[in-house]
Amino acid sequence: MNTADILLSNALIVTQDENRSILPNSSIVIKGNRIIAIGPSMEIDPQYSASKTVDLRGKIVFPGLINTHDHLFQVATKGLGEDMSVQDWVYVVTAPTAANISSDEMYTVCLTGCLELIHCGVTSLIDMNYMAQTFAHHDENIHALVDSGLRSIYTSIISDYGLQYGIPEYLMRPTDWFIDQYDQLITKYPPTDRLAVWMAVGAPWTVSGEGLDKSLAFSKRTGTPMVMHIGENWVDNHCSKDRFGMNSVPYLEKIGFLRPELLAIHCVTLDDEDIALFVKNNVKVSYNPVSNMYLGNGIPPMMKMRDAGLRIGLGVDGAGSNNSQDMIETLKMAALLQKGAAKDPSVINAQQVLDWATLGGAQILGLEDQIGSLEVGKQADLFVIAPNSAKVVPIHDPVATLVYSCGQENVEMTIANGVILMQDGIIQHLDEAEILRQCQEMSLALAERCGSDSKVKRTWKGNRA
C-alpha cells in the first residue's frame, strides 16, 4: 500500500483542469506539497495509507484562490475611509497610517489580513506595501506573510512625485533611495516557491518621468516583475496629459514600460486604444471590483479586456478601500458589477469568475504549471466549502454556489503547499484570538497617533467615549 500525508475522501471536486472537470465522490491524495492522486474514492482510498484522512462527504473542494492585489497594512484602517475620493483617502487615512505604523504593528495587522484570506480559501497573494519607514517595516511585513503560510509576493511602492495630487512629502524619496531598498530586498529575500519580491510603482501620477525610467531599468537588470496602479481613476490621464502631452497608457508604451512582466492594477479608465496596447505588450491585469465601487472610481471594461485575450486575475485590494479582505465577496462582486454595467446578465458567468480567481491568478504569478487547478503533480493548494448554512443550501451547481451564495462561514478547510492552515473553520498554526485582540488595540492606538481618527467625519465615536 502506498503512503501519503493527507487523504481527502468522498468529496465533490471542482478541478479547474483543462476540461473544467467536476468529480463526484472523489478523493485527493497529498504527499509533501504535491497532489499525487485524484479520482473516485472507491478506487483511490484502498491504495493509500495516509497520516491524516478527512471524510468530506457532502462537501466541495476547489483550487486555492489567488488574490492578485492587496495592501495588507491597511487592515488597520477599516472603517476610516468612508465616502472619500482616492486622493482625499490617501491624504487623510492611508498615508498617515503608513508613515506612523511601527514595525510590530505592521506584523500584527498584516497577519490579521492573512487570517481573513485563509478563511476565504486564499492560498496565494500579491501584497503592496507603501514606502517603508525603516527596513524593519519590510522585514515585519514579510515576516507576517511567511508566518501565515500563504504563498506570497511582496512589493513596496516607489513614489518620488505627486505633491499636487495628494501624495504627502513624507512618503516620497528620490528614486535611487527606493532602488537601494529593492537591491537590499532581493538580496535578503531571493525568490523561492513560497516568497518572492516584485517591484511596485505607485501610479503614473506618483512617479516622475526619471523615476519611471530608473524603475524600469532596475526591473530589466534584475529580472524583477513589476506591479503598478494604472487607470484607477481620472487622475492618471489628467496628470499624464499635463506632464507628457498624452494619456498615461500610451506614454507608458512609448517609454517601454508596458511588457509581459507588468501587472496593471484596476484599469478602470482604459479605452479601446489602451486595451490594444496592453494586448500588444501582453500586460496582465488585476480586477478589484469592491475597491472600485467603494472609492467610486467606476467600472473597468473587463469584458473588453477578456474578449481581447488579456490575462486577468482578481484582487481584494487593501482593507482601507474595501473594509475587509473577503475574497469570496469579491467573486460575486466581480460578476455583478459587469452584469450591471452591460445591462446584460449573460456577459459573464460564474465559471469565468472562478477562472480569473484561480487559473488567471496562476498565470499572473507565472505558476500556471504549479497551481490554479487540482491535478496530479501540482502543488496542494485548495479549500473546502461546506453546506453548513441556509445561505448556500440547496446546491445545484457548485461553481455558481461558490460565486453567488457562499460566505466565509462556508469555508471549512484551507490547505496551502500541502499544509492544513485551517480545519473546521479553526486556524491551525496561529493563535487567531490573540492576534485579533492585538490588532484591535494596535489599530485604535495607531489611528489616534497618526491623526486619521480625528480627521474622519463620522457619526459614531465608539471606543473613544
C-alpha positions, 0 to 999 in steps of 0.5 A: 500500500502506498503512503501519503500525508493527507487523504481527502475522501468522498468529496465533490471536486471542482478541478479547474483542469483543462476540461473544467472537470467536476468529480463526484465522490472523489478523493485527493491524495497529498504527499509533501506539497504535491497532489499525487492522486485524484479520482473516485474514492472507491478506487483511490482510498484502498491504495493509500495509507495516509497520516491524516484522512478527512471524510468530506462527504457532502462537501466541495473542494476547489483550487486555492484562490489567488488574490492578485492585489492587496495592501495588507497594512491597511487592515488597520484602517477599516472603517476610516475611509468612508465616502472619500475620493482616492486622493482625499483617502490617501491624504487623510487615512492611508498615508498617515497610517503608513508613515506612523505604523511601527514595525510590530504593528505592521506584523500584527495587522498584516497577519490579521489580513492573512487570517481573513484570506485563509478563511476565504480559501486564499492560498496565494497573494500579491501584497503592496506595501507603501514606502517603508519607514525603516527596513524593519517595516519590510522585514515585519511585513514579510515576516507576517506573510511567511508566518501565515503560510500563504504563498506570497509576493511582496512589493513596496511602492516607489513614489518620488512625485505627486505633491499636487495630487495628494501624495504627502512629502513624507512618503516620497524619496528620490528614486535611487533611495527606493532602488537601494531598498529593492537591491537590499530586498532581493538580496535578503529575500531571493525568490523561492516557491513560497516568497518572492519580491516584485517591484511596485510603482505607485501610479503614473501620477506618483512617479516622475518621468526619471523615476519611471525610467530608473524603475524600469531599468532596475526591473530589466537588470534584475529580472524583477516583475513589476506591479503598478496602479494604472487607470484607477481613476481620472487622475492618471490621464489628467496628470499624464496629459499635463506632464507628457502631452498624452494619456498615461497608457500610451506614454507608458508604451512609448517609454517601454514600460508596458511588457509581459512582466507588468501587472496593471492594477484596476484599469478602470479608465482604459479605452479601446486604444489602451486595451490594444496596447496592453494586448500588444505588450501582453500586460496582465491585469488585476480586477478589484471590483469592491475597491472600485465601487467603494472609492467610486472610481467606476467600472473597468471594461473587463469584458473588453479586456477578456474578449481581447485575450488579456490575462486577468486575475482578481484582487481584494485590494487593501482593507482601507478601500474595501473594509475587509479582505473577503475574497469570496465577496469579491467573486460575486462582486466581480460578476455583478458589477459587469452584469450591471454595467452591460445591462446584460446578465449573460456577459459573464458567468460564474465559471469565468469568475472562478477562472480569473480567481484561480487559473488567471491568478496562476498565470499572473504569478507565472505558476500556471504549471504549479497551481490554479487547478487540482491535478496530479503533480501540482502543488496542494493548494485548495479549500473546502466549502461546506453546506453548513448554512441556509445561505448556500443550501440547496446546491445545484451547481457548485461553481455558481454556489461558490460565486453567488451564495457562499460566505466565509462561514462556508469555508471549512478547510484551507490547505496551502503547499500541502499544509492544513492552515485551517480545519473546521473553520479553526486556524491551525498554526496561529493563535487567531484570538490573540492576534485579533485582540492585538490588532484591535488595540494596535489599530485604535492606538495607531489611528489616534497617533497618526491623526486619521481618527480625528480627521474622519467625519463620522457619526459614531465615536465608539471606543473613544467615549 
